[in-house]
Amino acid sequence: DVKVTQSSRYLVKRTGEKVFLECVQDMDHENMFWYRQDPGLGLRLIYFSYDVKMKEKGDIPEGYSVSREKKERFSLILESASTNQTSMYLCASSPGQGLNTEAFFGQGTRLTVV
Amino acid sequence: AQKITQTQPGMFVQEKEAVTLDCTYDTSDPSYGLFWYKQPSSGEMIFLIYQGSYDQQNATEGRYSLNFQKARKSANLVISASQLGDSAMYFCAMREVSNDYKLSFGAGTTVTVRA
C-alpha cells in the first residue's frame, strides 16, 4: 500500500512562530502536493513539486514556502504563522503525470495558530 | 472562476437507499479526468472512482457509479445501498492538461446516513 505520512495530526502554534509541516511518501512518487482545507472552500493547492529541489506555486502560496531536498519528503513551512493560517493541511503524492493518475493523501495536520 | 462546483453542502440519506451527489465542472480542455474522493471524520482522503473525458462508459466501482454527462459538464456520484460507514464528506475533483495536471477540488458535500 502507498503510504503518505504527515508528521503531526494536531499542532498548536503561536502567532509569529516558524512552523514546519513534514510529509513523507514511501512509493517513489515524483509528484508531491500541499493543500489546505477550509469549510466551504474545499481543498486549495498551496505548492507542488514534480521533482527533487523543484517547486511550483499553487493557488494560494502567500505566507508559505516549501522544501524538497529528497524525493520522498516534502516540507511545508510557515515562515511566520498567523491566525488566518489555522486550517487542515493535507499532503498528497502521485506517480508521473497523467489525467488518470490517482493522488494519495496523508491523514492531515490540523494546525491551530493562537 | 470556480472549476468544480458542488452545490449541496450537506445531505441526509436513509440506510440502504441510494444518494446522488452533484458535481459540475468548467474546462475548455478536450481531455480531462474527473475524480471522487471520500473523507471520513478521520481526515484521510480516499479515492473512490475516476472518469476520463473520452471514456465511452460511465465509471462504476462497486456501490459507486458516476453519472457522466459531458455536454452538461456534470459528473454526479451515485452511491447505492447506503451504509452507515458512508457518512463522510465527498469531494469532486478534476485534472486538466492546461492546469499542469494539478487536481482542482470542489467545496465538498457532507453525507450523513441515518439508520
gemmi code that builds the backbone of each chain (N, CA, C; Angstrom):
import gemmi

chains = {
    "A": [
        ("ASP", (0.834, -1.197, 0.000), (0.000, 0.000, 0.000), (0.865, 1.243, 0.000)),
        ("VAL", (0.413, 2.216, -0.782), (1.089, 3.514, -0.755), (0.839, 4.164, 0.586)),
        ("LYS", (1.891, 4.731, 1.145), (1.696, 5.401, 2.406), (2.261, 6.815, 2.327)),
        ("VAL", (1.415, 7.764, 2.687), (1.837, 9.154, 2.812), (1.647, 9.515, 4.277)),
        ("THR", (2.727, 9.900, 4.908), (2.697, 10.144, 6.344), (3.014, 11.597, 6.648)),
        ("GLN", (2.130, 12.210, 7.397), (2.369, 13.580, 7.863), (2.812, 13.508, 9.317)),
        ("SER", (3.751, 14.367, 9.663), (4.445, 14.219, 10.943), (3.543, 14.426, 12.149)),
        ("SER", (2.512, 15.245, 12.021), (1.640, 15.509, 13.172), (0.179, 15.478, 12.753)),
        ("ARG", (-0.685, 15.007, 13.647), (-2.127, 15.089, 13.400), (-2.671, 16.436, 13.865)),
        ("TYR", (-2.153, 16.905, 14.990), (-2.609, 18.169, 15.564), (-1.399, 18.996, 15.978)),
        ("LEU", (-1.480, 20.295, 15.712), (-0.429, 21.221, 16.119), (-1.069, 22.507, 16.616)),
        ("VAL", (-0.509, 23.038, 17.687), (-0.913, 24.362, 18.157), (0.345, 25.214, 18.227)),
        ("LYS", (0.313, 26.333, 17.504), (1.481, 27.220, 17.442), (1.044, 28.644, 17.756)),
        ("ARG", (2.021, 29.440, 18.129), (1.745, 30.839, 18.445), (1.988, 31.716, 17.225)),
        ("THR", (1.263, 32.795, 17.158), (1.437, 33.784, 16.092), (2.902, 34.210, 16.037)),
        ("GLY", (3.438, 34.221, 14.806), (4.812, 34.644, 14.604), (5.828, 33.513, 14.617)),
        ("GLU", (5.427, 32.337, 15.069), (6.348, 31.194, 15.087), (6.611, 30.685, 13.674)),
        ("LYS", (7.763, 30.100, 13.485), (8.066, 29.405, 12.236), (7.600, 27.961, 12.415)),
        ("VAL", (6.797, 27.489, 11.468), (6.169, 26.179, 11.596), (6.586, 25.294, 10.427)),
        ("PHE", (6.942, 24.063, 10.739), (7.303, 23.083, 9.725), (6.279, 21.949, 9.746)),
        ("LEU", (5.710, 21.678, 8.584), (4.858, 20.511, 8.431), (5.575, 19.555, 7.486)),
        ("GLU", (5.772, 18.330, 7.967), (6.559, 17.366, 7.210), (5.668, 16.306, 6.599)),
        ("CYS", (6.063, 15.861, 5.428), (5.315, 14.824, 4.709), (6.309, 13.870, 4.061)),
        ("VAL", (6.073, 12.579, 4.244), (6.944, 11.567, 3.671), (6.091, 10.529, 2.946)),
        ("GLN", (6.510, 10.172, 1.724), (5.817, 9.103, 0.990), (6.817, 7.996, 0.675)),
        ("ASP", (6.300, 6.754, 0.638), (7.197, 5.600, 0.536), (7.070, 4.858, -0.792)),
        ("MET", (6.502, 5.512, -1.821), (6.290, 4.803, -3.083), (7.061, 5.411, -4.243)),
        ("ASP", (8.062, 6.203, -3.953), (8.929, 6.731, -5.005), (8.161, 7.595, -6.017)),
        ("HIS", (7.155, 8.288, -5.549), (6.374, 9.150, -6.434), (7.145, 10.408, -6.785)),
        ("GLU", (7.014, 10.831, -8.045), (7.675, 12.061, -8.463), (6.977, 13.297, -7.900)),
        ("ASN", (5.656, 13.253, -7.865), (4.889, 14.458, -7.564), (4.421, 14.490, -6.119)),
        ("MET", (4.556, 15.663, -5.520), (4.028, 15.856, -4.170), (3.344, 17.211, -4.082)),
        ("PHE", (2.334, 17.290, -3.218), (1.453, 18.457, -3.157), (1.133, 18.799, -1.702)),
        ("TRP", (0.931, 20.075, -1.459), (0.376, 20.542, -0.196), (-0.915, 21.315, -0.471)),
        ("TYR", (-1.971, 20.897, 0.237), (-3.265, 21.564, 0.160), (-3.655, 22.058, 1.548)),
        ("ARG", (-4.481, 23.088, 1.578), (-5.164, 23.409, 2.816), (-6.665, 23.261, 2.593)),
        ("GLN", (-7.336, 22.803, 3.644), (-8.763, 22.528, 3.548), (-9.505, 23.380, 4.548)),
        ("ASP", (-10.470, 24.156, 4.061), (-11.284, 25.008, 4.907), (-12.748, 24.773, 4.590)),
        ("PRO", (-13.613, 24.835, 5.603), (-15.048, 24.580, 5.380), (-15.619, 25.501, 4.304)),
        ("GLY", (-16.337, 24.887, 3.374), (-16.975, 25.646, 2.308), (-16.069, 26.013, 1.151)),
        ("LEU", (-14.771, 25.755, 1.306), (-13.813, 26.096, 0.249), (-13.152, 24.870, -0.354)),
        ("GLY", (-13.354, 23.721, 0.214), (-12.726, 22.522, -0.305), (-11.222, 22.532, -0.081)),
        ("LEU", (-10.497, 21.867, -0.962), (-9.038, 21.817, -0.882), (-8.458, 22.818, -1.875)),
        ("ARG", (-7.541, 23.604, -1.380), (-6.862, 24.572, -2.251), (-5.366, 24.281, -2.246)),
        ("LEU", (-4.783, 24.316, -3.436), (-3.387, 23.939, -3.597), (-2.468, 25.077, -3.185)),
        ("ILE", (-1.528, 24.762, -2.299), (-0.587, 25.762, -1.819), (0.694, 25.729, -2.673)),
        ("TYR", (1.342, 24.582, -2.710), (2.554, 24.375, -3.501), (2.562, 22.939, -3.997)),
        ("PHE", (3.320, 22.711, -5.050), (3.537, 21.356, -5.513), (4.953, 21.214, -6.047)),
        ("SER", (5.342, 19.949, -6.216), (6.699, 19.667, -6.669), (6.674, 18.439, -7.571)),
        ("TYR", (7.304, 18.554, -8.747), (7.361, 17.424, -9.670), (8.697, 16.685, -9.610)),
        ("ASP", (9.616, 17.200, -8.799), (10.922, 16.542, -8.729), (11.686, 17.113, -7.542)),
        ("VAL", (12.749, 16.425, -7.196), (13.591, 16.904, -6.096), (14.094, 18.306, -6.406)),
        ("LYS", (14.101, 19.141, -5.392), (14.565, 20.527, -5.458), (13.742, 21.400, -6.396)),
        ("MET", (12.662, 20.879, -6.861), (11.788, 21.647, -7.742), (10.503, 21.989, -6.994)),
        ("LYS", (10.000, 23.220, -7.171), (8.755, 23.616, -6.526), (8.024, 24.601, -7.420)),
        ("GLU", (6.714, 24.531, -7.330), (5.875, 25.443, -8.105), (4.775, 25.973, -7.206)),
        ("LYS", (4.420, 27.226, -7.369), (3.341, 27.812, -6.587), (1.999, 27.265, -7.054)),
        ("GLY", (1.140, 27.046, -6.088), (-0.223, 26.662, -6.391), (-1.124, 27.887, -6.412)),
        ("ASP", (-2.327, 27.732, -5.934), (-3.311, 28.810, -5.998), (-3.203, 29.802, -4.839)),
        ("ILE", (-2.685, 29.338, -3.691), (-2.621, 30.214, -2.508), (-1.262, 30.091, -1.814)),
        ("PRO", (-0.173, 30.481, -2.478), (1.153, 30.293, -1.886), (1.574, 31.345, -0.861)),
        ("GLU", (0.834, 32.439, -0.768), (1.272, 33.537, 0.084), (1.357, 33.108, 1.543)),
        ("GLY", (2.481, 33.407, 2.145), (2.687, 33.079, 3.555), (3.298, 31.704, 3.782)),
        ("TYR", (3.552, 30.989, 2.685), (4.088, 29.633, 2.772), (5.334, 29.494, 1.901)),
        ("SER", (6.177, 28.544, 2.254), (7.250, 28.106, 1.384), (7.364, 26.593, 1.542)),
        ("VAL", (8.141, 25.980, 0.659), (8.286, 24.524, 0.713), (9.742, 24.159, 0.477)),
        ("SER", (10.029, 22.906, 0.802), (11.368, 22.372, 0.577), (11.234, 20.914, 0.172)),
        ("ARG", (11.990, 20.557, -0.866), (12.026, 19.146, -1.261), (13.480, 18.798, -1.577)),
        ("GLU", (14.203, 18.373, -0.561), (15.608, 18.001, -0.690), (15.777, 16.535, -1.056)),
        ("LYS", (14.798, 15.731, -0.701), (14.812, 14.317, -1.057), (13.473, 13.963, -1.712)),
        ("LYS", (13.502, 12.963, -2.553), (12.312, 12.615, -3.335), (11.130, 12.270, -2.445)),
        ("GLU", (11.394, 11.609, -1.325), (10.304, 11.104, -0.503), (9.748, 12.128, 0.479)),
        ("ARG", (10.382, 13.269, 0.611), (9.993, 14.216, 1.657), (9.671, 15.594, 1.090)),
        ("PHE", (8.535, 16.136, 1.529), (8.104, 17.447, 1.052), (7.623, 18.228, 2.276)),
        ("SER", (8.311, 19.318, 2.566), (8.021, 20.074, 3.780), (7.317, 21.374, 3.441)),
        ("LEU", (6.335, 21.708, 4.239), (5.637, 22.986, 4.121), (6.075, 23.864, 5.293)),
        ("ILE", (6.440, 25.092, 4.979), (6.978, 25.999, 6.000), (6.110, 27.252, 6.078)),
        ("LEU", (5.690, 27.557, 7.287), (5.029, 28.826, 7.549), (6.067, 29.714, 8.218)),
        ("GLU", (6.561, 30.681, 7.488), (7.689, 31.483, 7.966), (7.336, 32.248, 9.249)),
        ("SER", (6.134, 32.764, 9.308), (5.671, 33.493, 10.488), (4.171, 33.252, 10.608)),
        ("ALA", (3.818, 32.269, 11.414), (2.430, 31.815, 11.453), (1.480, 32.942, 11.856)),
        ("SER", (0.329, 32.939, 11.212), (-0.710, 33.903, 11.554), (-2.019, 33.157, 11.793)),
        ("THR", (-2.945, 33.803, 12.482), (-4.186, 33.124, 12.840), (-4.990, 32.710, 11.613)),
        ("ASN", (-4.838, 33.433, 10.506), (-5.591, 33.040, 9.307), (-4.996, 31.835, 8.602)),
        ("GLN", (-3.927, 31.287, 9.166), (-3.383, 30.035, 8.651), (-3.850, 28.835, 9.472)),
        ("THR", (-4.727, 29.071, 10.428), (-5.379, 27.974, 11.136), (-6.222, 27.201, 10.139)),
        ("SER", (-5.936, 25.917, 9.981), (-6.589, 25.143, 8.939), (-6.179, 23.682, 9.048)),
        ("MET", (-6.785, 22.864, 8.174), (-6.347, 21.486, 7.993), (-5.414, 21.476, 6.783)),
        ("TYR", (-4.256, 20.851, 6.937), (-3.275, 20.772, 5.849), (-3.128, 19.320, 5.419)),
        ("LEU", (-3.247, 19.121, 4.113), (-3.176, 17.778, 3.552), (-2.030, 17.698, 2.555)),
        ("CYS", (-1.235, 16.662, 2.713), (-0.153, 16.374, 1.781), (-0.598, 15.240, 0.875)),
        ("ALA", (-0.162, 15.258, -0.378), (-0.510, 14.193, -1.314), (0.681, 13.897, -2.203)),
        ("SER", (0.693, 12.677, -2.749), (1.707, 12.336, -3.738), (1.046, 11.561, -4.871)),
        ("SER", (1.684, 11.598, -6.037), (1.176, 10.833, -7.179), (2.344, 10.487, -8.088)),
        ("PRO", (2.210, 9.368, -8.818), (3.286, 8.945, -9.708), (3.152, 9.559, -11.096)),
        ("GLY", (4.185, 10.108, -11.654), (4.193, 10.584, -13.019), (3.134, 11.632, -13.295)),
        ("GLN", (2.857, 11.819, -14.581), (1.830, 12.779, -14.979), (0.864, 12.102, -15.933)),
        ("GLY", (-0.378, 12.189, -15.635), (-1.404, 11.612, -16.490), (-2.744, 12.040, -15.973)),
        ("LEU", (-3.726, 12.072, -16.855), (-5.047, 12.527, -16.437), (-5.674, 11.585, -15.425)),
        ("ASN", (-5.355, 10.291, -15.510), (-5.999, 9.320, -14.629), (-5.146, 8.977, -13.414)),
        ("THR", (-4.112, 9.769, -13.180), (-3.206, 9.459, -12.073), (-3.865, 9.785, -10.745)),
        ("GLU", (-3.963, 8.767, -9.912), (-4.581, 8.948, -8.597), (-3.604, 9.639, -7.657)),
        ("ALA", (-4.112, 10.544, -6.841), (-3.316, 11.169, -5.788), (-3.595, 10.445, -4.472)),
        ("PHE", (-2.526, 10.198, -3.725), (-2.632, 9.525, -2.428), (-2.372, 10.565, -1.342)),
        ("PHE", (-3.227, 10.559, -0.337), (-3.177, 11.607, 0.674), (-2.702, 11.086, 2.024)),
        ("GLY", (-2.084, 11.981, 2.773), (-1.788, 11.730, 4.172), (-3.027, 11.936, 5.020)),
        ("GLN", (-2.880, 11.740, 6.316), (-4.019, 11.790, 7.225), (-4.395, 13.207, 7.622)),
        ("GLY", (-3.568, 14.173, 7.227), (-3.894, 15.560, 7.523), (-3.282, 16.050, 8.824)),
        ("THR", (-2.965, 17.338, 8.852), (-2.498, 18.003, 10.069), (-3.430, 19.170, 10.347)),
        ("ARG", (-4.050, 19.113, 11.508), (-4.922, 20.232, 11.894), (-4.094, 21.220, 12.694)),
        ("LEU", (-3.828, 22.359, 12.076), (-2.989, 23.388, 12.688), (-3.859, 24.495, 13.265)),
        ("THR", (-3.591, 24.828, 14.505), (-4.246, 25.965, 15.148), (-3.181, 26.978, 15.515)),
        ("VAL", (-3.354, 28.212, 15.058), (-2.417, 29.293, 15.386), (-3.132, 30.235, 16.352)),
        ("VAL", (-2.531, 30.411, 17.522), (-3.181, 31.230, 18.565), (-2.406, 32.513, 18.825)),
    ],
    "B": [
        ("ALA", (-12.372, 31.881, -11.460), (-13.651, 31.179, -11.590), (-13.507, 29.773, -11.013)),
        ("GLN", (-14.577, 29.345, -10.365), (-14.561, 28.025, -9.764), (-14.548, 26.974, -10.853)),
        ("LYS", (-13.617, 26.031, -10.757), (-13.554, 24.974, -11.757), (-14.514, 23.841, -11.433)),
        ("ILE", (-14.690, 23.567, -10.153), (-15.545, 22.477, -9.709), (-16.597, 23.045, -8.769)),
        ("THR", (-17.861, 22.746, -9.041), (-18.951, 23.241, -8.211), (-19.745, 22.076, -7.636)),
        ("GLN", (-19.819, 22.063, -6.311), (-20.673, 21.097, -5.627), (-21.681, 21.925, -4.854)),
        ("THR", (-22.931, 21.860, -5.257), (-23.945, 22.779, -4.740), (-24.613, 22.304, -3.465)),
        ("GLN", (-24.377, 21.070, -3.081), (-25.047, 20.504, -1.903), (-24.069, 20.468, -0.736)),
        ("PRO", (-24.188, 21.383, 0.209), (-23.256, 21.357, 1.334), (-23.434, 20.120, 2.212)),
        ("GLY", (-24.722, 19.696, 2.394), (-24.980, 18.559, 3.250), (-26.217, 17.809, 2.796)),
        ("MET", (-26.191, 16.494, 3.013), (-27.328, 15.652, 2.636), (-27.531, 14.575, 3.682)),
        ("PHE", (-28.817, 14.214, 3.867), (-29.149, 13.077, 4.712), (-29.731, 11.982, 3.822)),
        ("VAL", (-29.369, 10.752, 4.128), (-29.908, 9.631, 3.354), (-30.214, 8.487, 4.324)),
        ("GLN", (-31.279, 7.780, 4.029), (-31.651, 6.632, 4.849), (-30.780, 5.447, 4.466)),
        ("GLU", (-30.397, 4.677, 5.457), (-29.618, 3.458, 5.202), (-30.324, 2.607, 4.160)),
        ("LYS", (-29.531, 2.018, 3.265), (-29.972, 1.123, 2.180), (-30.557, 1.871, 0.986)),
        ("GLU", (-30.727, 3.164, 1.092), (-31.202, 3.918, -0.066), (-30.017, 4.435, -0.881)),
        ("ALA", (-30.305, 4.893, -2.101), (-29.282, 5.470, -2.968), (-29.246, 6.980, -2.775)),
        ("VAL", (-28.087, 7.552, -3.025), (-27.939, 9.010, -2.927), (-27.091, 9.497, -4.099)),
        ("THR", (-27.456, 10.649, -4.629), (-26.715, 11.250, -5.747), (-26.094, 12.558, -5.302)),
        ("LEU", (-24.792, 12.664, -5.513), (-24.057, 13.880, -5.166), (-23.711, 14.617, -6.453)),
        ("ASP", (-24.075, 15.892, -6.509), (-23.907, 16.658, -7.738), (-22.509, 17.245, -7.863)),
        ("CYS", (-22.035, 17.292, -9.090), (-20.755, 17.924, -9.397), (-20.815, 18.475, -10.809)),
        ("THR", (-20.567, 19.751, -10.960), (-20.395, 20.328, -12.296), (-19.009, 20.922, -12.379)),
        ("TYR", (-18.483, 20.992, -13.575), (-17.103, 21.435, -13.755), (-17.008, 22.390, -14.936)),
        ("ASP", (-15.899, 23.091, -14.964), (-15.685, 24.078, -16.014), (-14.295, 23.882, -16.593)),
        ("THR", (-14.229, 23.534, -17.864), (-12.945, 23.408, -18.539), (-13.149, 23.592, -20.032)),
        ("SER", (-12.100, 24.054, -20.676), (-12.131, 24.127, -22.138), (-11.165, 23.112, -22.746)),
        ("ASP", (-10.519, 22.308, -21.893), (-9.636, 21.255, -22.389), (-10.468, 20.161, -23.054)),
        ("PRO", (-10.002, 19.594, -24.154), (-10.717, 18.465, -24.752), (-10.548, 17.184, -23.933)),
        ("SER", (-9.395, 17.080, -23.241), (-9.134, 15.896, -22.415), (-8.968, 16.303, -20.963)),
        ("TYR", (-9.644, 15.581, -20.096), (-9.539, 15.868, -18.667), (-9.978, 14.630, -17.907)),
        ("GLY", (-9.668, 14.614, -16.625), (-10.056, 13.492, -15.780), (-10.854, 13.976, -14.587)),
        ("LEU", (-11.815, 13.202, -14.178), (-12.676, 13.563, -13.056), (-12.577, 12.494, -11.972)),
        ("PHE", (-12.490, 12.923, -10.728), (-12.298, 12.030, -9.595), (-13.336, 12.345, -8.514)),
        ("TRP", (-13.622, 11.302, -7.737), (-14.361, 11.497, -6.497), (-13.541, 10.897, -5.355)),
        ("TYR", (-13.467, 11.676, -4.257), (-12.777, 11.234, -3.054), (-13.749, 11.289, -1.883)),
        ("LYS", (-13.506, 10.406, -0.939), (-14.285, 10.366, 0.305), (-13.373, 10.753, 1.458)),
        ("GLN", (-13.870, 11.585, 2.352), (-13.095, 11.958, 3.533), (-13.914, 11.672, 4.784)),
        ("PRO", (-13.631, 10.564, 5.459), (-14.316, 10.288, 6.733), (-13.843, 11.266, 7.801)),
        ("SER", (-14.443, 11.145, 8.960), (-14.083, 12.069, 10.054), (-12.628, 11.913, 10.472)),
        ("SER", (-12.008, 10.794, 10.141), (-10.591, 10.589, 10.464), (-9.679, 11.526, 9.670)),
        ("GLY", (-10.177, 12.056, 8.552), (-9.420, 13.081, 7.831), (-8.746, 12.623, 6.545)),
        ("GLU", (-8.457, 11.356, 6.413), (-7.745, 10.905, 5.229), (-8.646, 10.900, 4.005)),
        ("MET", (-8.095, 11.280, 2.869), (-8.842, 11.293, 1.614), (-8.729, 9.925, 0.949)),
        ("ILE", (-9.863, 9.345, 0.590), (-9.892, 8.020, -0.005), (-10.418, 8.134, -1.427)),
        ("PHE", (-9.639, 7.668, -2.386), (-10.059, 7.682, -3.778), (-11.205, 6.702, -3.996)),
        ("LEU", (-12.251, 7.148, -4.703), (-13.402, 6.288, -4.952), (-13.522, 5.847, -6.406)),
        ("ILE", (-13.433, 6.821, -7.334), (-13.797, 6.497, -8.709), (-13.214, 7.551, -9.643)),
        ("TYR", (-12.931, 7.126, -10.868), (-12.344, 8.008, -11.884), (-13.139, 7.901, -13.194)),
        ("GLN", (-13.272, 9.048, -13.869), (-13.906, 9.082, -15.189), (-13.057, 9.931, -16.118)),
        ("GLY", (-12.640, 9.371, -17.243), (-11.913, 10.140, -18.239), (-12.885, 10.787, -19.211)),
        ("SER", (-12.511, 11.932, -19.733), (-13.438, 12.677, -20.589), (-13.780, 11.929, -21.870)),
        ("TYR", (-12.893, 11.018, -22.290), (-13.167, 10.280, -23.521), (-13.688, 8.875, -23.272)),
        ("ASP", (-13.874, 8.543, -21.999), (-14.414, 7.212, -21.695), (-15.836, 7.101, -22.226)),
        ("GLN", (-16.087, 5.993, -22.912), (-17.401, 5.810, -23.530), (-18.461, 5.433, -22.508)),
        ("GLN", (-18.040, 4.717, -21.489), (-18.992, 4.242, -20.495), (-18.827, 5.013, -19.200)),
        ("ASN", (-19.921, 5.111, -18.462), (-19.847, 5.690, -17.124), (-19.069, 4.753, -16.209)),
        ("ALA", (-18.221, 5.338, -15.367), (-17.401, 4.530, -14.472), (-18.246, 3.943, -13.345)),
        ("THR", (-17.880, 2.728, -12.943), (-18.514, 2.097, -11.783), (-17.432, 1.406, -10.959)),
        ("GLU", (-17.604, 1.451, -9.624), (-16.709, 0.761, -8.700), (-17.559, 0.289, -7.538)),
        ("GLY", (-17.961, -0.965, -7.589), (-18.782, -1.489, -6.507), (-20.077, -0.722, -6.375)),
        ("ARG", (-20.328, -0.147, -5.208), (-21.569, 0.604, -4.979), (-21.503, 2.033, -5.508)),
        ("TYR", (-20.355, 2.413, -6.055), (-20.197, 3.777, -6.566), (-20.318, 3.774, -8.089)),
        ("SER", (-21.067, 4.693, -8.616), (-21.126, 4.881, -10.059), (-21.127, 6.372, -10.352)),
        ("LEU", (-20.645, 6.689, -11.527), (-20.527, 8.082, -11.910), (-21.469, 8.335, -13.076)),
        ("ASN", (-22.349, 9.286, -12.915), (-23.279, 9.682, -13.980), (-22.640, 10.841, -14.729)),
        ("PHE", (-21.950, 10.511, -15.809), (-21.153, 11.476, -16.559), (-21.962, 12.001, -17.739)),
        ("GLN", (-22.214, 13.312, -17.714), (-22.920, 13.952, -18.824), (-22.016, 15.043, -19.362)),
        ("LYS", (-21.281, 14.692, -20.398), (-20.211, 15.550, -20.899), (-20.737, 16.882, -21.418)),
        ("ALA", (-21.816, 16.839, -22.154), (-22.351, 18.074, -22.741), (-22.804, 19.051, -21.659)),
        ("ARG", (-23.279, 18.526, -20.557), (-23.732, 19.374, -19.438), (-22.597, 19.662, -18.465)),
        ("LYS", (-21.443, 19.056, -18.704), (-20.286, 19.202, -17.817), (-20.669, 18.853, -16.381)),
        ("SER", (-21.256, 17.680, -16.247), (-21.584, 17.216, -14.905), (-21.072, 15.795, -14.708)),
        ("ALA", (-20.717, 15.495, -13.474), (-20.145, 14.192, -13.120), (-20.660, 13.818, -11.732)),
        ("ASN", (-21.901, 13.431, -11.670), (-22.537, 13.153, -10.385), (-22.176, 11.762, -9.881)),
        ("LEU", (-21.944, 11.678, -8.591), (-21.630, 10.398, -7.948), (-22.906, 9.798, -7.386)),
        ("VAL", (-23.125, 8.528, -7.686), (-24.263, 7.807, -7.135), (-23.738, 6.727, -6.203)),
        ("ILE", (-24.202, 6.756, -4.969), (-23.874, 5.711, -4.005), (-25.134, 4.883, -3.809)),
        ("SER", (-25.046, 3.625, -4.135), (-26.229, 2.768, -3.989), (-26.185, 2.047, -2.638)),
        ("ALA", (-27.363, 1.676, -2.154), (-27.463, 0.889, -0.913), (-26.596, 1.476, 0.192)),
        ("SER", (-26.885, 2.703, 0.569), (-26.052, 3.430, 1.533), (-25.877, 2.644, 2.836)),
        ("GLN", (-24.686, 2.780, 3.392), (-24.340, 2.154, 4.665), (-23.932, 3.238, 5.644)),
        ("LEU", (-24.009, 2.905, 6.932), (-23.642, 3.887, 7.947), (-22.204, 4.378, 7.747)),
        ("GLY", (-21.350, 3.487, 7.269), (-19.958, 3.858, 7.037), (-19.756, 4.802, 5.862)),
        ("ASP", (-20.805, 5.074, 5.117), (-20.700, 6.034, 4.016), (-20.802, 7.468, 4.507)),
        ("SER", (-21.135, 7.660, 5.767), (-21.203, 9.017, 6.324), (-19.818, 9.636, 6.266)),
        ("ALA", (-19.694, 10.715, 5.522), (-18.376, 11.329, 5.281), (-18.587, 12.580, 4.438)),
        ("MET", (-17.474, 13.251, 4.165), (-17.502, 14.342, 3.191), (-16.990, 13.781, 1.876)),
        ("TYR", (-17.613, 14.218, 0.779), (-17.263, 13.731, -0.546), (-16.834, 14.905, -1.420)),
        ("PHE", (-15.706, 14.712, -2.074), (-15.151, 15.766, -2.930), (-15.067, 15.314, -4.377)),
        ("CYS", (-15.481, 16.185, -5.255), (-15.296, 16.011, -6.690), (-14.032, 16.769, -7.082)),
        ("ALA", (-13.256, 16.217, -8.001), (-12.009, 16.863, -8.398), (-11.768, 16.648, -9.893)),
        ("MET", (-10.971, 17.526, -10.476), (-10.690, 17.456, -11.908), (-9.203, 17.680, -12.156)),
        ("ARG", (-8.700, 16.964, -13.140), (-7.323, 17.157, -13.576), (-7.339, 17.554, -15.045)),
        ("GLU", (-6.626, 18.619, -15.381), (-6.584, 19.119, -16.761), (-5.152, 19.256, -17.231)),
        ("VAL", (-4.942, 19.044, -18.514), (-3.621, 19.245, -19.090), (-3.220, 20.715, -18.979)),
        ("SER", (-4.160, 21.611, -19.255), (-3.846, 23.053, -19.261), (-3.522, 23.579, -17.873)),
        ("ASN", (-3.846, 22.802, -16.850), (-3.560, 23.204, -15.478), (-2.409, 22.370, -14.917)),
        ("ASP", (-1.513, 21.948, -15.807), (-0.333, 21.173, -15.410), (-0.696, 19.900, -14.665)),
        ("TYR", (-1.821, 19.324, -14.985), (-2.257, 18.071, -14.386), (-2.524, 18.178, -12.886)),
        ("LYS", (-2.662, 19.378, -12.364), (-2.959, 19.534, -10.942), (-4.417, 19.181, -10.686)),
        ("LEU", (-4.689, 18.687, -9.501), (-6.052, 18.359, -9.104), (-6.737, 19.594, -8.522)),
        ("SER", (-7.893, 19.953, -9.081), (-8.709, 21.034, -8.535), (-9.929, 20.409, -7.873)),
        ("PHE", (-10.259, 20.884, -6.673), (-11.321, 20.274, -5.885), (-12.518, 21.200, -5.743)),
        ("GLY", (-13.690, 20.577, -5.574), (-14.877, 21.320, -5.192), (-14.912, 21.534, -3.692)),
        ("ALA", (-15.985, 22.189, -3.234), (-16.113, 22.523, -1.815), (-16.517, 21.330, -0.965)),
        ("GLY", (-17.044, 20.291, -1.599), (-17.402, 19.085, -0.856), (-18.871, 19.035, -0.466)),
        ("THR", (-19.356, 17.810, -0.267), (-20.718, 17.556, 0.215), (-20.632, 16.602, 1.391)),
        ("THR", (-21.247, 16.972, 2.496), (-21.275, 16.092, 3.666), (-22.496, 15.191, 3.577)),
        ("VAL", (-22.265, 13.901, 3.656), (-23.360, 12.922, 3.623), (-23.492, 12.290, 4.997)),
        ("THR", (-24.706, 12.278, 5.499), (-24.992, 11.607, 6.768), (-26.015, 10.514, 6.496)),
        ("VAL", (-25.638, 9.284, 6.818), (-26.528, 8.147, 6.606), (-27.248, 7.837, 7.916)),
        ("ARG", (-28.550, 7.799, 7.856), (-29.377, 7.540, 9.045), (-29.814, 6.076, 9.086)),
        ("ALA", (-29.777, 5.500, 10.276), (-30.211, 4.095, 10.446), (-31.726, 3.985, 10.372)),
    ],
}
model = gemmi.Model(1)
for chain_id, residues in chains.items():
    chain = gemmi.Chain(chain_id)
    for i, (resn, *xyz) in enumerate(residues, 1):
        res = gemmi.Residue()
        res.name, res.seqid = resn, gemmi.SeqId(i, " ")
        for name, pos in zip(("N", "CA", "C"), xyz):
            atom = gemmi.Atom()
            atom.name, atom.element = name, gemmi.Element(name[0])
            atom.pos, atom.b_iso = gemmi.Position(*pos), 0.0
            res.add_atom(atom)
        chain.add_residue(res)
    model.add_chain(chain)
structure = gemmi.Structure()
structure.add_model(model)
structure.setup_entities()
